[in-house]
Amino acid sequence: MELRALNPSNNPRGFGPMGDGHSRPRAMVMGRMDAFMSASLPPYGQVGGALGMYDPKADKVVENYRHLVR
């Protein structure tokens, strides 16, 4: 059963988890190839948030980087 928030026709819509290191998104921007980048704070009690790239055409996370700033 598909979650209603993940339905592509919804606006806004959810797209699921971004990957390791994403807990609290802080910034999003449209990037190359009409994908968007999301920068997140790490989960509570951890350091080194993450930067991920989500491709809405492919409906998946295509890149995820953790611990960019040490």
Backbone torsions as a table, in degrees:
resi	resn	phi	psi	omega
1	MET	NA	128.3	-178.9
2	GLU	-81.7	136.6	175.5
3	LEU	-70.1	138.7	-177.7
4	ARG	-59.2	-38.5	-178.4
5	ALA	-65.1	-23.3	-177.6
6	LEU	-90.1	-3.5	179.9
7	ASN	-64.5	124.4	-177.2
8	PRO	-60.1	-20.4	-179.7
9	SER	-81.6	-10.9	178.7
10	ASN	-76.0	147.4	176.6
11	ASN	-142.8	111.3	-1.4
12	PRO	-75.2	165.2	178.2
13	ARG	-135.0	153.2	174.9
14	GLY	-83.3	159.6	178.2
15	PHE	-132.6	5.7	177.0
16	GLY	92.7	-172.6	-177.3
17	PRO	-69.8	148.3	179.3
18	MET	-89.2	-19.3	-180.0
19	GLY	127.9	-171.3	-177.1
20	ASP	-60.8	131.5	174.9
21	GLY	94.9	-6.3	-179.9
22	HIS	-98.0	121.6	176.0
23	SER	-131.3	-46.8	-176.1
24	ARG	-130.2	97.3	-178.1
25	PRO	-60.7	138.4	-178.9
26	ARG	-116.5	-27.7	-178.1
27	ALA	-153.9	145.2	175.4
28	MET	-138.4	144.6	179.7
29	VAL	-149.7	146.3	174.8
30	MET	-71.3	135.0	-178.2
31	GLY	-118.5	-158.1	-179.2
32	ARG	-65.3	155.2	177.2
33	MET	58.1	30.3	-179.2
34	ASP	58.2	21.2	174.2
35	ALA	-93.2	165.9	175.9
36	PHE	-123.6	150.5	-179.1
37	MET	-102.3	141.2	178.6
38	SER	-130.1	127.4	175.9
39	ALA	-106.4	131.7	-174.8
40	SER	-131.3	152.2	169.7
41	LEU	-76.8	153.9	-179.5
42	PRO	-74.4	168.1	173.9
43	PRO	-58.7	155.7	-179.3
44	TYR	-55.0	135.8	178.3
45	GLY	85.3	2.3	179.5
46	GLN	-120.4	163.6	175.2
47	VAL	-120.5	162.6	176.3
48	GLY	81.4	74.5	177.4
49	GLY	-58.5	-161.1	-174.9
50	ALA	-143.1	161.4	174.9
51	LEU	-126.2	124.4	-178.1
52	GLY	-128.1	156.8	177.3
53	MET	-122.8	125.3	-179.3
54	TYR	-111.5	130.2	178.7
55	ASP	-103.2	107.5	-177.5
56	PRO	-67.9	-26.8	178.3
57	LYS	-68.3	-41.4	178.0
58	ALA	-85.3	-13.3	-178.8
59	ASP	57.2	46.9	178.0
60	LYS	-157.2	160.2	173.6
61	VAL	-77.4	125.9	-177.0
62	VAL	-104.9	-19.7	176.9
63	GLU	-148.1	147.8	175.7
64	ASN	-151.1	127.7	-178.7
65	TYR	-124.6	130.2	179.7
66	ARG	-115.3	150.5	176.2
67	HIS	61.7	45.6	176.7
68	LEU	-67.4	-35.9	178.3
69	VAL	-112.5	121.9	-177.3
70	ARG	-93.9	NA	NA
